[in-house]
């Protein structure tokens, strides 16, 4: 029996060592400041891409944006769907939010405000496109992370004094 205790297979040791090395590498790579920056950038992209398509010039919506809110988009509420009230106003506010909030996120300026704004926009989007809930859930999760943990070290907010949750 003592011979069996002395015999060690090299395989478990190699696996344990490799797992430990991988864990240390991941911990070095997944720094909080980098995660916060990537969350901000990842959330900004889909909103920016959608928002930039709504404009034909400075504060001038294109006809397609107004058409979508007038004819295509509906609010899926109980007993509905219902048309958007004041579709031109909703198109304008949507276009403004979809370009302003992403810029704020990328700069890290008013970051928590921008994240909450995108949460509210996502709620309206969910009422408009209820089948899109898997991606909407992802957007809300990212925005909540940004709102909860702040913009991180690479941000204007940090330079202005938002030092919360840094590492």
PyMOL commands that set and color helices and strands:
alter all, ss='L'
color gray80, all
select helices_A, chain A and resi 2-6+10-29+32-52+63-72+87-107+111-128+130-149+156-159
alter helices_A, ss='H'
color red, helices_A
select strands_A, chain A and resi 55-57+60-61+74-75+82-83
alter strands_A, ss='S'
color yellow, strands_A
deselect
rebuild
show_as cartoon
